[in-house]
């Protein structure tokens, strides 16, 4: 995807939240940078400082943690029109404990910490936009935590289908299972059970 088309997609995204004037659109063009990540390429590796916020134009990224036993725990998927980064590392400038990589060839628009400050200073409207984005992300995180401690695997899978309907057939079963906190085999049995029509009473 050409860089200009990517920028136009981001400007359209912002416009739907709060309409931008021409100066603000030009500022977006100056501060966001087009980048292509190939499938399996890292956007962020554990131990590195997260230096960008990423807006996905096309493709899919995942953010995950590998525990001491070698198990993968997926925290977040980001496909088209989603944002992804390790916010704590980005703002605190400390090494990240997370990984972000590409599950597909993925086009992103990135903004650095310094450019983000420039954006806030020169166009305060973006301070409001990103505050709303972070608040929405925090709400989703709370909901995810509550699900993990109070919902069944089937309920978590149904929620995944509601939040990520466009990814259900794009992601490998092992990725979805790592997000839900179950094994791929259990997810397969769960899908089979849910796909069967309910028994009717005779």
N, CA and C atoms as an extended XYZ file, in Angstrom:
606
Properties=species:S:1:pos:R:3:atomname:S:1:resname:S:1:resid:I:1 pbc="F F F"
N         0.847       -1.196        0.000 N   UNK     1
C         0.000        0.000        0.000 CA  UNK     1
C         0.883        1.248        0.000 C   UNK     1
N         0.655        2.185       -0.935 N   UNK     2
C         1.456        3.411       -0.967 CA  UNK     2
C         1.352        4.202        0.331 C   UNK     2
N         2.445        4.901        0.663 N   UNK     3
C         2.478        5.653        1.914 CA  UNK     3
C         1.362        6.691        1.993 C   UNK     3
N         1.067        7.343        0.872 N   UNK     4
C         0.029        8.371        0.881 CA  UNK     4
C        -1.338        7.782        1.190 C   UNK     4
N        -1.612        6.589        0.655 N   UNK     5
C        -2.889        5.936        0.952 CA  UNK     5
C        -2.982        5.588        2.428 C   UNK     5
N        -1.857        5.193        3.030 N   UNK     6
C        -1.837        4.877        4.459 CA  UNK     6
C        -2.149        6.114        5.291 C   UNK     6
N        -1.509        7.225        4.939 N   UNK     7
C        -1.755        8.483        5.656 CA  UNK     7
C        -3.207        8.911        5.511 C   UNK     7
N        -3.748        8.762        4.300 N   UNK     8
C        -5.159        9.128        4.076 CA  UNK     8
C        -6.081        8.284        4.953 C   UNK     8
N        -5.739        7.003        5.131 N   UNK     9
C        -6.547        6.123        5.979 CA  UNK     9
C        -6.511        6.590        7.434 C   UNK     9
N        -5.337        7.021        7.907 N   UNK    10
C        -5.222        7.503        9.281 CA  UNK    10
C        -5.974        8.819        9.468 C   UNK    10
N        -5.840        9.715        8.513 N   UNK    11
C        -6.552       10.997        8.601 CA  UNK    11
C        -8.060       10.754        8.622 C   UNK    11
N        -8.535        9.828        7.815 N   UNK    12
C        -9.960        9.482        7.805 CA  UNK    12
C       -10.382        8.926        9.165 C   UNK    12
N        -9.504        8.122        9.771 N   UNK    13
C        -9.773        7.566       11.100 CA  UNK    13
C        -9.923        8.690       12.129 C   UNK    13
N        -8.988        9.646       12.115 N   UNK    14
C        -9.065       10.768       13.055 CA  UNK    14
C       -10.294       11.634       12.787 C   UNK    14
N       -10.585       11.848       11.522 N   UNK    15
C       -11.725       12.694       11.149 CA  UNK    15
C       -13.040       12.162       11.704 C   UNK    15
N       -13.142       10.837       11.815 N   UNK    16
C       -14.373       10.243       12.344 CA  UNK    16
C       -14.510       10.488       13.843 C   UNK    16
N       -13.370       10.721       14.512 N   UNK    17
C       -13.405       11.028       15.938 CA  UNK    17
C       -13.639       12.517       16.155 C   UNK    17
N       -12.760       13.325       15.590 N   UNK    18
C       -12.853       14.779       15.657 CA  UNK    18
C       -12.332       15.319       14.322 C   UNK    18
N       -13.131       16.049       13.563 N   UNK    19
C       -12.670       16.552       12.261 CA  UNK    19
C       -11.388       17.383       12.387 C   UNK    19
N       -10.446       17.150       11.482 N   UNK    20
C        -9.176       17.874       11.466 CA  UNK    20
C        -9.206       18.988       10.445 C   UNK    20
N        -8.511       20.084       10.750 N   UNK    21
C        -8.346       21.134        9.746 CA  UNK    21
C        -7.116       20.809        8.896 C   UNK    21
N        -6.847       21.641        7.906 N   UNK    22
C        -5.753       21.351        6.969 CA  UNK    22
C        -4.388       21.335        7.656 C   UNK    22
N        -4.171       22.252        8.595 N   UNK    23
C        -2.890       22.296        9.304 CA  UNK    23
C        -2.675       21.019       10.118 C   UNK    23
N        -3.736       20.546       10.744 N   UNK    24
C        -3.634       19.325       11.544 CA  UNK    24
C        -3.380       18.106       10.664 C   UNK    24
N        -3.987       18.087        9.487 N   UNK    25
C        -3.744       16.991        8.549 CA  UNK    25
C        -2.296       16.989        8.080 C   UNK    25
N        -1.762       18.171        7.845 N   UNK    26
C        -0.354       18.266        7.436 CA  UNK    26
C         0.571       17.810        8.551 C   UNK    26
N         0.177       18.084        9.796 N   UNK    27
C         0.983       17.656       10.940 CA  UNK    27
C         0.996       16.129       11.044 C   UNK    27
N        -0.126       15.511       10.752 N   UNK    28
C        -0.179       14.040       10.732 CA  UNK    28
C         0.789       13.500        9.692 C   UNK    28
N         0.811       14.124        8.527 N   UNK    29
C         1.704       13.668        7.456 CA  UNK    29
C         3.179       13.793        7.842 C   UNK    29
N         3.491       14.795        8.669 N   UNK    30
C         4.883       15.027        9.060 CA  UNK    30
C         5.336       14.110       10.202 C   UNK    30
N         4.419       13.753       11.084 N   UNK    31
C         4.831       13.058       12.312 CA  UNK    31
C         4.643       11.541       12.265 C   UNK    31
N         3.788       11.043       11.374 N   UNK    32
C         3.587        9.601       11.245 CA  UNK    32
C         4.368        9.078       10.047 C   UNK    32
N         4.982        7.921       10.225 N   UNK    33
C         5.859        7.376        9.191 CA  UNK    33
C         5.435        5.958        8.796 C   UNK    33
N         5.398        5.726        7.506 N   UNK    34
C         4.966        4.461        6.908 CA  UNK    34
C         6.027        3.386        7.102 C   UNK    34
N         5.592        2.168        7.483 N   UNK    35
C         6.530        1.062        7.672 CA  UNK    35
C         5.844       -0.262        7.333 C   UNK    35
N         6.559       -1.127        6.661 N   UNK    36
C         6.074       -2.474        6.345 CA  UNK    36
C         6.831       -3.492        7.174 C   UNK    36
N         6.094       -4.348        7.876 N   UNK    37
C         6.687       -5.475        8.593 CA  UNK    37
C         6.256       -6.770        7.913 C   UNK    37
N         7.225       -7.597        7.590 N   UNK    38
C         6.915       -8.886        7.002 CA  UNK    38
C         6.421       -9.858        8.070 C   UNK    38
N         5.711      -10.886        7.634 N   UNK    39
C         5.202      -11.904        8.554 CA  UNK    39
C         6.335      -12.458        9.406 C   UNK    39
N         6.109      -12.545       10.710 N   UNK    40
C         7.035      -13.028       11.738 CA  UNK    40
C         8.114      -12.007       12.116 C   UNK    40
N         8.116      -10.832       11.494 N   UNK    41
C         9.112       -9.812       11.836 CA  UNK    41
C         8.699       -9.119       13.133 C   UNK    41
N         9.692       -8.827       13.987 N   UNK    42
C         9.423       -8.157       15.250 CA  UNK    42
C         9.216       -6.655       15.051 C   UNK    42
N         8.208       -6.139       15.732 N   UNK    43
C         8.028       -4.693       15.873 CA  UNK    43
C         8.684       -4.237       17.172 C   UNK    43
N         8.613       -5.106       18.190 N   UNK    44
C         9.229       -4.859       19.494 CA  UNK    44
C         9.644       -6.193       20.083 C   UNK    44
N        10.856       -6.258       20.641 N   UNK    45
C        11.313       -7.465       21.318 CA  UNK    45
C        11.498       -7.201       22.802 C   UNK    45
N        11.198       -8.207       23.608 N   UNK    46
C        11.389       -8.107       25.048 CA  UNK    46
C        12.812       -7.656       25.361 C   UNK    46
N        12.937       -6.668       26.246 N   UNK    47
C        14.243       -6.133       26.607 CA  UNK    47
C        14.572       -4.832       25.908 C   UNK    47
N        13.858       -4.541       24.806 N   UNK    48
C        14.052       -3.282       24.099 CA  UNK    48
C        13.065       -2.235       24.623 C   UNK    48
N        13.402       -0.975       24.439 N   UNK    49
C        12.486        0.107       24.798 CA  UNK    49
C        11.519        0.336       23.640 C   UNK    49
N        10.234        0.427       23.951 N   UNK    50
C         9.226        0.708       22.927 CA  UNK    50
C         9.321        2.183       22.541 C   UNK    50
N         9.663        2.454       21.300 N   UNK    51
C         9.908        3.835       20.874 CA  UNK    51
C         8.853        4.364       19.907 C   UNK    51
N         7.841        3.547       19.569 N   UNK    52
C         6.803        3.988       18.644 CA  UNK    52
C         5.419        3.541       19.118 C   UNK    52
N         4.433        4.305       18.732 N   UNK    53
C         3.043        3.861       18.759 CA  UNK    53
C         2.690        3.502       17.323 C   UNK    53
N         2.011        2.374       17.139 N   UNK    54
C         1.740        1.851       15.797 CA  UNK    54
C         0.252        1.832       15.493 C   UNK    54
N        -0.117        2.376       14.342 N   UNK    55
C        -1.476        2.304       13.814 CA  UNK    55
C        -1.460        1.334       12.643 C   UNK    55
N        -2.263        0.287       12.727 N   UNK    56
C        -2.253       -0.738       11.684 CA  UNK    56
C        -3.161       -0.320       10.528 C   UNK    56
N        -2.571       -0.201        9.367 N   UNK    57
C        -3.319        0.141        8.155 CA  UNK    57
C        -3.812       -1.125        7.458 C   UNK    57
N        -2.938       -2.120        7.397 N   UNK    58
C        -3.286       -3.396        6.772 CA  UNK    58
C        -2.465       -4.505        7.415 C   UNK    58
N        -3.091       -5.653        7.698 N   UNK    59
C        -2.371       -6.764        8.299 CA  UNK    59
C        -2.779       -6.991        9.738 C   UNK    59
N        -1.923       -7.666       10.486 N   UNK    60
C        -2.253       -7.993       11.884 CA  UNK    60
C        -0.979       -8.166       12.705 C   UNK    60
N        -0.937       -7.520       13.860 N   UNK    61
C         0.146       -7.661       14.827 CA  UNK    61
C        -0.407       -8.299       16.097 C   UNK    61
N         0.478       -8.915       16.862 N   UNK    62
C         0.084       -9.435       18.170 CA  UNK    62
C         1.093       -8.960       19.207 C   UNK    62
N         0.622       -8.730       20.415 N   UNK    63
C         1.489       -8.411       21.547 CA  UNK    63
C         1.389       -9.568       22.531 C   UNK    63
N         2.545      -10.078       22.964 N   UNK    64
C         2.509      -11.292       23.776 CA  UNK    64
C         3.695      -11.362       24.732 C   UNK    64
N         3.550      -12.290       25.685 N   UNK    65
C         4.581      -12.565       26.682 CA  UNK    65
C         4.843      -14.059       26.686 C   UNK    65
N         6.118      -14.453       26.766 N   UNK    66
C         6.481      -15.853       26.912 CA  UNK    66
C         6.928      -16.078       28.355 C   UNK    66
N         6.246      -16.999       29.062 N   UNK    67
C         6.567      -17.214       30.463 CA  UNK    67
C         7.783      -18.124       30.626 C   UNK    67
N         8.153      -18.373       31.869 N   UNK    68
C         9.359      -19.157       32.155 CA  UNK    68
C         9.257      -20.603       31.684 C   UNK    68
N         8.034      -21.085       31.477 N   UNK    69
C         7.839      -22.455       30.996 CA  UNK    69
C         7.777      -22.521       29.465 C   UNK    69
N         7.932      -21.354       28.825 N   UNK    70
C         7.909      -21.317       27.368 CA  UNK    70
C         6.518      -21.181       26.765 C   UNK    70
N         5.513      -20.919       27.597 N   UNK    71
C         4.144      -20.744       27.097 CA  UNK    71
C         3.935      -19.313       26.610 C   UNK    71
N         3.211      -19.184       25.523 N   UNK    72
C         2.920      -17.873       24.945 CA  UNK    72
C         1.559      -17.384       25.413 C   UNK    72
N         1.516      -16.136       25.898 N   UNK    73
C         0.279      -15.524       26.362 CA  UNK    73
C         0.045      -14.267       25.531 C   UNK    73
N        -0.976      -14.288       24.689 N   UNK    74
C        -1.275      -13.148       23.819 CA  UNK    74
C        -2.142      -12.147       24.576 C   UNK    74
N        -1.663      -10.911       24.670 N   UNK    75
C        -2.411       -9.860       25.348 CA  UNK    75
C        -3.351       -9.114       24.415 C   UNK    75
N        -2.932       -8.995       23.144 N   UNK    76
C        -3.656       -8.075       22.266 CA  UNK    76
C        -3.361       -8.413       20.821 C   UNK    76
N        -4.398       -8.348       19.983 N   UNK    77
C        -4.239       -8.393       18.534 CA  UNK    77
C        -4.564       -7.006       17.988 C   UNK    77
N        -3.863       -6.597       16.960 N   UNK    78
C        -4.153       -5.313       16.316 CA  UNK    78
C        -4.195       -5.524       14.814 C   UNK    78
N        -5.395       -5.430       14.255 N   UNK    79
C        -5.571       -5.506       12.803 CA  UNK    79
C        -5.912       -4.108       12.301 C   UNK    79
N        -6.542       -4.015       11.142 N   UNK    80
C        -6.814       -2.731       10.513 CA  UNK    80
C        -7.551       -1.769       11.460 C   UNK    80
N        -7.036       -0.550       11.541 N   UNK    81
C        -7.607        0.535       12.351 CA  UNK    81
C        -7.481        0.313       13.851 C   UNK    81
N        -6.542       -0.548       14.251 N   UNK    82
C        -6.234       -0.733       15.664 CA  UNK    82
C        -4.850       -0.139       15.959 C   UNK    82
N        -4.650        0.215       17.251 N   UNK    83
C        -3.367        0.725       17.719 CA  UNK    83
C        -2.694       -0.331       18.592 C   UNK    83
N        -1.357       -0.306       18.619 N   UNK    84
C        -0.643       -1.252       19.467 CA  UNK    84
C         0.718       -0.694       19.860 C   UNK    84
N         1.070       -0.836       21.127 N   UNK    85
C         2.410       -0.556       21.635 CA  UNK    85
C         2.447       -0.947       23.115 C   UNK    85
N         3.625       -1.003       23.678 N   UNK    86
C         3.763       -1.188       25.127 CA  UNK    86
C         3.776        0.211       25.726 C   UNK    86
N         2.634        0.638       26.217 N   UNK    87
C         2.481        2.026       26.665 CA  UNK    87
C         3.394        2.340       27.840 C   UNK    87
N         3.574        1.377       28.755 N   UNK    88
C         4.439        1.615       29.912 CA  UNK    88
C         5.877        1.853       29.506 C   UNK    88
N         6.369        1.044       28.578 N   UNK    89
C         7.738        1.210       28.086 CA  UNK    89
C         7.878        2.497       27.285 C   UNK    89
N         6.859        2.813       26.488 N   UNK    90
C         6.878        4.004       25.638 CA  UNK    90
C         6.968        5.279       26.467 C   UNK    90
N         6.160        5.378       27.511 N   UNK    91
C         6.149        6.595       28.334 CA  UNK    91
C         7.238        6.591       29.395 C   UNK    91
N         7.557        5.406       29.927 N   UNK    92
C         8.554        5.335       30.986 CA  UNK    92
C         9.975        5.186       30.502 C   UNK    92
N        10.139        4.920       29.193 N   UNK    93
C        11.455        4.742       28.570 CA  UNK    93
C        12.257        3.629       29.249 C   UNK    93
N        11.566        2.566       29.668 N   UNK    94
C        12.261        1.429       30.275 CA  UNK    94
C        12.084        0.194       29.383 C   UNK    94
N        12.956       -0.799       29.527 N   UNK    95
C        12.871       -1.996       28.677 CA  UNK    95
C        11.516       -2.687       28.813 C   UNK    95
N        11.006       -3.149       27.701 N   UNK    96
C         9.708       -3.814       27.679 CA  UNK    96
C         9.843       -5.281       28.085 C   UNK    96
N         8.800       -5.789       28.723 N   UNK    97
C         8.735       -7.210       29.027 CA  UNK    97
C         7.885       -7.965       28.023 C   UNK    97
N         7.519       -7.276       26.926 N   UNK    98
C         6.606       -7.841       25.937 CA  UNK    98
C         7.245       -7.915       24.561 C   UNK    98
N         6.609       -8.688       23.706 N   UNK    99
C         6.996       -8.772       22.301 CA  UNK    99
C         5.817       -8.352       21.435 C   UNK    99
N         6.117       -7.725       20.309 N   UNK   100
C         5.111       -7.450       19.283 CA  UNK   100
C         5.684       -7.932       17.965 C   UNK   100
N         4.932       -8.789       17.254 N   UNK   101
C         5.394       -9.231       15.946 CA  UNK   101
C         4.224       -9.305       14.978 C   UNK   101
N         4.556       -9.540       13.711 N   UNK   102
C         3.564       -9.540       12.640 CA  UNK   102
C         3.086      -10.955       12.362 C   UNK   102
N         1.779      -11.157       12.394 N   UNK   103
C         1.187      -12.446       12.038 CA  UNK   103
C         0.919      -12.530       10.542 C   UNK   103
N         0.908      -11.388        9.892 N   UNK   104
C         0.773      -11.270        8.438 CA  UNK   104
C         1.709      -10.155        7.988 C   UNK   104
N         1.979      -10.052        6.700 N   UNK   105
C         2.638       -8.844        6.208 CA  UNK   105
C         1.774       -7.659        6.607 C   UNK   105
N         2.375       -6.697        7.301 N   UNK   106
C         1.578       -5.654        7.951 CA  UNK   106
C         2.139       -4.267        7.670 C   UNK   106
N         1.257       -3.370        7.250 N   UNK   107
C         1.605       -1.967        7.019 CA  UNK   107
C         1.138       -1.154        8.223 C   UNK   107
N         2.053       -0.396        8.806 N   UNK   108
C         1.707        0.447        9.944 CA  UNK   108
C         2.139        1.887        9.688 C   UNK   108
N         1.546        2.784       10.455 N   UNK   109
C         2.026        4.157       10.562 CA  UNK   109
C         2.516        4.334       11.989 C   UNK   109
N         3.747        4.800       12.134 N   UNK   110
C         4.372        4.917       13.437 CA  UNK   110
C         4.622        6.370       13.800 C   UNK   110
N         4.499        6.637       15.108 N   UNK   111
C         4.874        7.953       15.612 CA  UNK   111
C         5.765        7.756       16.828 C   UNK   111
N         6.848        8.533       16.894 N   UNK   112
C         7.793        8.431       17.999 CA  UNK   112
C         7.308        9.267       19.182 C   UNK   112
N         7.963        9.083       20.309 N   UNK   113
C         7.601        9.837       21.521 CA  UNK   113
C         7.801       11.335       21.301 C   UNK   113
N         8.926       11.722       20.702 N   UNK   114
C         9.188       13.141       20.459 CA  UNK   114
C         8.162       13.740       19.501 C   UNK   114
N         7.819       12.984       18.451 N   UNK   115
C         6.821       13.486       17.501 CA  UNK   115
C         5.439       13.545       18.139 C   UNK   115
N         5.157       12.634       19.077 N   UNK   116
C         3.882       12.689       19.781 CA  UNK   116
C         3.786       13.969       20.612 C   UNK   116
N         4.879       14.338       21.273 N   UNK   117
C         4.897       15.583       22.038 CA  UNK   117
C         4.694       16.784       21.112 C   UNK   117
N         5.331       16.743       19.959 N   UNK   118
C         5.137       17.803       18.956 CA  UNK   118
C         3.683       17.896       18.537 C   UNK   118
N         3.071       16.750       18.327 N   UNK   119
C         1.664       16.701       17.917 CA  UNK   119
C         0.778       17.337       18.981 C   UNK   119
N         1.005       16.989       20.246 N   UNK   120
C         0.213       17.547       21.340 CA  UNK   120
C         0.417       19.059       21.465 C   UNK   120
N         1.666       19.501       21.278 N   UNK   121
C         1.992       20.916       21.466 CA  UNK   121
C         1.422       21.781       20.354 C   UNK   121
N         1.565       21.331       19.126 N   UNK   122
C         1.150       22.133       17.981 CA  UNK   122
C        -0.333       21.996       17.650 C   UNK   122
N        -0.935       20.903       18.082 N   UNK   123
C        -2.361       20.682       17.804 CA  UNK   123
C        -2.994       19.987       19.009 C   UNK   123
N        -3.422       20.757       20.015 N   UNK   124
C        -3.965       20.186       21.255 CA  UNK   124
C        -5.141       19.222       21.031 C   UNK   124
N        -5.762       19.295       19.883 N   UNK   125
C        -6.866       18.386       19.569 CA  UNK   125
C        -6.421       16.930       19.688 C   UNK   125
N        -5.164       16.672       19.360 N   UNK   126
C        -4.665       15.296       19.416 CA  UNK   126
C        -4.482       14.811       20.850 C   UNK   126
N        -4.280       15.728       21.768 N   UNK   127
C        -4.214       15.344       23.183 CA  UNK   127
C        -5.538       14.725       23.603 C   UNK   127
N        -6.613       15.327       23.153 N   UNK   128
C        -7.955       14.807       23.451 CA  UNK   128
C        -8.179       13.471       22.736 C   UNK   128
N        -7.791       13.389       21.474 N   UNK   129
C        -7.989       12.154       20.702 CA  UNK   129
C        -7.297       10.977       21.368 C   UNK   129
N        -6.021       11.156       21.725 N   UNK   130
C        -5.280       10.043       22.296 CA  UNK   130
C        -5.698        9.750       23.734 C   UNK   130
N        -6.206       10.742       24.429 N   UNK   131
C        -6.739       10.471       25.756 CA  UNK   131
C        -7.957        9.552       25.656 C   UNK   131
N        -8.816        9.807       24.680 N   UNK   132
C        -9.989        8.955       24.459 CA  UNK   132
C        -9.554        7.546       24.066 C   UNK   132
N        -8.550        7.436       23.204 N   UNK   133
C        -8.062        6.126       22.772 CA  UNK   133
C        -7.504        5.327       23.960 C   UNK   133
N        -6.740        6.003       24.813 N   UNK   134
C        -6.152        5.330       25.973 CA  UNK   134
C        -7.239        4.943       26.969 C   UNK   134
N        -8.231        5.817       27.172 N   UNK   135
C        -9.334        5.487       28.075 CA  UNK   135
C       -10.101        4.267       27.567 C   UNK   135
N       -10.368        4.226       26.259 N   UNK   136
C       -11.083        3.085       25.686 CA  UNK   136
C       -10.272        1.797       25.843 C   UNK   136
N        -8.957        1.923       25.653 N   UNK   137
C        -8.081        0.762       25.816 CA  UNK   137
C        -8.091        0.274       27.257 C   UNK   137
N        -8.122        1.185       28.200 N   UNK   138
C        -8.145        0.830       29.621 CA  UNK   138
C        -9.446        0.107       29.966 C   UNK   138
N       -10.547        0.576       29.416 N   UNK   139
C       -11.835       -0.080       29.657 CA  UNK   139
C       -11.810       -1.505       29.112 C   UNK   139
N       -11.271       -1.686       27.904 N   UNK   140
C       -11.193       -3.031       27.318 CA  UNK   140
C       -10.297       -3.942       28.163 C   UNK   140
N        -9.217       -3.374       28.706 N   UNK   141
C        -8.324       -4.157       29.552 CA  UNK   141
C        -9.040       -4.608       30.818 C   UNK   141
N        -9.807       -3.720       31.444 N   UNK   142
C       -10.574       -4.091       32.627 CA  UNK   142
C       -11.553       -5.219       32.304 C   UNK   142
N       -12.238       -5.090       31.179 N   UNK   143
C       -13.197       -6.113       30.782 CA  UNK   143
C       -12.503       -7.451       30.560 C   UNK   143
N       -11.313       -7.393       29.952 N   UNK   144
C       -10.561       -8.626       29.701 CA  UNK   144
C       -10.142       -9.285       31.016 C   UNK   144
N        -9.682       -8.496       31.975 N   UNK   145
C        -9.279       -9.041       33.269 CA  UNK   145
C       -10.463       -9.678       33.994 C   UNK   145
N       -11.615       -9.012       33.948 N   UNK   146
C       -12.808       -9.559       34.587 CA  UNK   146
C       -13.226      -10.870       33.929 C   UNK   146
N       -13.130      -10.923       32.607 N   UNK   147
C       -13.469      -12.159       31.897 CA  UNK   147
C       -12.555      -13.303       32.321 C   UNK   147
N       -11.268      -12.997       32.454 N   UNK   148
C       -10.302      -14.042       32.772 CA  UNK   148
C       -10.520      -14.655       34.154 C   UNK   148
N       -11.102      -13.868       35.067 N   UNK   149
C       -11.294      -14.397       36.424 CA  UNK   149
C       -12.716      -14.858       36.689 C   UNK   149
N       -13.653      -14.556       35.781 N   UNK   150
C       -15.048      -14.882       36.098 CA  UNK   150
C       -15.813      -15.551       34.960 C   UNK   150
N       -15.189      -15.730       33.785 N   UNK   151
C       -15.915      -16.281       32.643 CA  UNK   151
C       -15.392      -17.661       32.268 C   UNK   151
N       -16.256      -18.445       31.650 N   UNK   152
C       -15.833      -19.739       31.131 CA  UNK   152
C       -15.076      -19.549       29.817 C   UNK   152
N       -14.403      -20.600       29.385 N   UNK   153
C       -13.679      -20.543       28.114 CA  UNK   153
C       -14.632      -20.248       26.968 C   UNK   153
N       -15.815      -20.826       27.004 N   UNK   154
C       -16.787      -20.574       25.937 CA  UNK   154
C       -17.220      -19.115       25.924 C   UNK   154
N       -17.430      -18.542       27.097 N   UNK   155
C       -17.816      -17.129       27.172 CA  UNK   155
C       -16.685      -16.242       26.654 C   UNK   155
N       -15.439      -16.586       26.994 N   UNK   156
C       -14.300      -15.792       26.507 CA  UNK   156
C       -14.173      -15.905       24.988 C   UNK   156
N       -14.433      -17.080       24.448 N   UNK   157
C       -14.359      -17.255       22.993 CA  UNK   157
C       -15.456      -16.453       22.292 C   UNK   157
N       -16.665      -16.469       22.846 N   UNK   158
C       -17.750      -15.679       22.263 CA  UNK   158
C       -17.412      -14.190       22.294 C   UNK   158
N       -16.790      -13.749       23.386 N   UNK   159
C       -16.378      -12.352       23.479 CA  UNK   159
C       -15.309      -12.029       22.435 C   UNK   159
N       -14.369      -12.961       22.244 N   UNK   160
C       -13.351      -12.772       21.209 CA  UNK   160
C       -14.001      -12.590       19.843 C   UNK   160
N       -15.009      -13.393       19.533 N   UNK   161
C       -15.700      -13.299       18.247 CA  UNK   161
C       -16.414      -11.958       18.094 C   UNK   161
N       -16.878      -11.396       19.218 N   UNK   162
C       -17.544      -10.095       19.173 CA  UNK   162
C       -16.545       -8.961       18.959 C   UNK   162
N       -15.394       -9.066       19.635 N   UNK   163
C       -14.389       -7.998       19.551 CA  UNK   163
C       -13.575       -8.086       18.257 C   UNK   163
N       -13.250       -9.314       17.843 N   UNK   164
C       -12.395       -9.526       16.676 CA  UNK   164
C       -13.090      -10.384       15.608 C   UNK   164
N       -14.293      -10.018       15.159 N   UNK   165
C       -14.994      -10.869       14.185 CA  UNK   165
C       -14.222      -11.021       12.877 C   UNK   165
N       -13.444      -10.008       12.527 N   UNK   166
C       -12.678      -10.016       11.282 CA  UNK   166
C       -11.431      -10.887       11.377 C   UNK   166
N       -11.081      -11.365       12.576 N   UNK   167
C        -9.863      -12.156       12.741 CA  UNK   167
C       -10.133      -13.642       12.976 C   UNK   167
N       -11.366      -14.000       13.215 N   UNK   168
C       -11.688      -15.379       13.580 CA  UNK   168
C       -11.198      -16.377       12.536 C   UNK   168
N       -11.275      -16.014       11.254 N   UNK   169
C       -10.845      -16.923       10.188 CA  UNK   169
C        -9.474      -16.570        9.617 C   UNK   169
N        -8.856      -15.521       10.144 N   UNK   170
C        -7.531      -15.117        9.669 CA  UNK   170
C        -6.416      -15.646       10.555 C   UNK   170
N        -6.713      -15.847       11.831 N   UNK   171
C        -5.686      -16.249       12.786 CA  UNK   171
C        -5.621      -17.765       12.928 C   UNK   171
N        -4.415      -18.262       13.143 N   UNK   172
C        -4.245      -19.681       13.422 CA  UNK   172
C        -4.882      -20.005       14.765 C   UNK   172
N        -5.360      -21.240       14.888 N   UNK   173
C        -6.031      -21.662       16.111 CA  UNK   173
C        -5.129      -21.505       17.326 C   UNK   173
N        -3.823      -21.732       17.142 N   UNK   174
C        -2.894      -21.637       18.265 CA  UNK   174
C        -2.814      -20.198       18.789 C   UNK   174
N        -2.983      -19.200       17.912 N   UNK   175
C        -2.939      -17.798       18.340 CA  UNK   175
C        -4.181      -17.439       19.149 C   UNK   175
N        -5.325      -17.878       18.673 N   UNK   176
C        -6.567      -17.586       19.399 CA  UNK   176
C        -6.559      -18.270       20.762 C   UNK   176
N        -6.074      -19.508       20.803 N   UNK   177
C        -6.002      -20.234       22.065 CA  UNK   177
C        -5.093      -19.523       23.059 C   UNK   177
N        -3.954      -18.994       22.577 N   UNK   178
C        -3.019      -18.280       23.453 CA  UNK   178
C        -3.643      -16.996       23.990 C   UNK   178
N        -4.549      -16.410       23.245 N   UNK   179
C        -5.261      -15.216       23.698 CA  UNK   179
C        -6.296      -15.581       24.764 C   UNK   179
N        -6.944      -16.727       24.579 N   UNK   180
C        -8.015      -17.140       25.486 CA  UNK   180
C        -7.491      -17.821       26.744 C   UNK   180
N        -6.217      -18.244       26.716 N   UNK   181
C        -5.653      -18.936       27.867 CA  UNK   181
C        -6.045      -20.396       27.932 C   UNK   181
N        -6.248      -21.017       26.767 N   UNK   182
C        -6.591      -22.434       26.699 CA  UNK   182
C        -5.682      -23.109       25.677 C   UNK   182
N        -5.748      -24.425       25.587 N   UNK   183
C        -4.933      -25.143       24.611 CA  UNK   183
C        -5.630      -25.137       23.252 C   UNK   183
N        -4.870      -25.261       22.162 N   UNK   184
C        -5.499      -25.359       20.837 CA  UNK   184
C        -6.461      -26.534       20.729 C   UNK   184
N        -6.137      -27.649       21.400 N   UNK   185
C        -7.003      -28.827       21.353 CA  UNK   185
C        -8.353      -28.529       22.017 C   UNK   185
N        -8.303      -27.816       23.145 N   UNK   186
C        -9.557      -27.473       23.828 CA  UNK   186
C       -10.370      -26.503       22.976 C   UNK   186
N        -9.696      -25.568       22.319 N   UNK   187
C       -10.398      -24.625       21.444 CA  UNK   187
C       -11.066      -25.365       20.293 C   UNK   187
N       -10.395      -26.366       19.739 N   UNK   188
C       -10.969      -27.152       18.648 CA  UNK   188
C       -12.246      -27.850       19.104 C   UNK   188
N       -12.211      -28.450       20.297 N   UNK   189
C       -13.405      -29.114       20.825 CA  UNK   189
C       -14.515      -28.095       21.093 C   UNK   189
N       -14.124      -26.932       21.583 N   UNK   190
C       -15.092      -25.870       21.868 CA  UNK   190
C       -15.776      -25.404       20.589 C   UNK   190
N       -14.990      -25.199       19.529 N   UNK   191
C       -15.562      -24.784       18.247 CA  UNK   191
C       -16.511      -25.837       17.693 C   UNK   191
N       -16.117      -27.092       17.790 N   UNK   192
C       -16.970      -28.159       17.284 CA  UNK   192
C       -18.294      -28.213       18.037 C   UNK   192
N       -18.220      -28.047       19.350 N   UNK   193
C       -19.438      -28.083       20.155 CA  UNK   193
C       -20.359      -26.914       19.818 C   UNK   193
N       -19.766      -25.729       19.618 N   UNK   194
C       -20.575      -24.544       19.326 CA  UNK   194
C       -21.159      -24.574       17.924 C   UNK   194
N       -20.512      -25.306       17.008 N   UNK   195
C       -20.994      -25.350       15.630 CA  UNK   195
C       -22.156      -26.308       15.432 C   UNK   195
N       -22.378      -27.187       16.424 N   UNK   196
C       -23.471      -28.152       16.307 CA  UNK   196
C       -24.785      -27.484       16.655 C   UNK   196
N       -25.845      -27.743       15.872 N   UNK   197
C       -27.151      -27.143       16.187 CA  UNK   197
C       -27.671      -27.698       17.494 C   UNK   197
N       -28.384      -26.878       18.260 N   UNK   198
C       -28.931      -27.355       19.550 CA  UNK   198
C       -29.950      -28.463       19.322 C   UNK   198
N       -29.949      -29.408       20.261 N   UNK   199
C       -30.895      -30.520       20.149 CA  UNK   199
C       -32.310      -30.014       20.415 C   UNK   199
N       -33.227      -30.471       19.599 N   UNK   200
C       -34.625      -30.088       19.782 CA  UNK   200
C       -35.352      -31.160       20.604 C   UNK   200
N       -36.255      -30.696       21.414 N   UNK   201
C       -37.016      -31.635       22.234 CA  UNK   201
C       -38.063      -32.341       21.379 C   UNK   201
N       -38.157      -33.636       21.561 N   UNK   202
C       -39.129      -34.416       20.790 CA  UNK   202
C       -40.507      -34.346       21.436 C   UNK   202
